[in-house]
Amino acid sequence: MAVNASVEETIKKIVMKIVRKPDMEFTPTATFKDLKADSLDVVQILVAIEDTYEIEVNDEEMKNLSDMGSFVAYIEQKIAEKNK
C-alpha cells in the first residue's frame, strides 16, 4: 500500500479487486449492491480492510451504512479512533 494513498483510494482498490469489476463506477453514492458485491464479497472486503488498517469493523454499525461515501467515512473514523 502506498504511504500517500488515501483511505478512499485504498478501499476502492480492495473493493474492485474483490468484486472483480474494475469497470464499475466506485462513487460516494454507489452501494455494495451497485458494485455487484454479494454477502461473501462484503465479508472479504471487510476482512481486507480490517487487516490493512488493523481495525475492527462492527457488523451492527455496518448495517447503517448505505453507500460507499458513508462506508469510507466510517472506516476513516475507525482509523482515527485507533490512532488516538
URURSUL-V157863 format. One line per field, one symbol per residue. phi: phi as a letter, one per 20 degrees, with the letter a starting at -180 (. if undefined). psi: psi as a letter, one per 20 degrees, with the letter a starting at -180 (. if undefined). A space follows every 10 residues. Layout:
BEGIN
phi = ???
psi = ???
END
This chain:
BEGIN
phi = .ffeffgfff fgffffffel cfefeecgef dgfgemeeff gfffffffff ffdlcdeegf fffeeebfff fffffgffff ffef
psi = pqhjprgggg ggggghggil miiqoorhiq rhghjkpahg gggggggggg ggilrpppgg hhhiohrhgh ggggghghgg ghj.
END
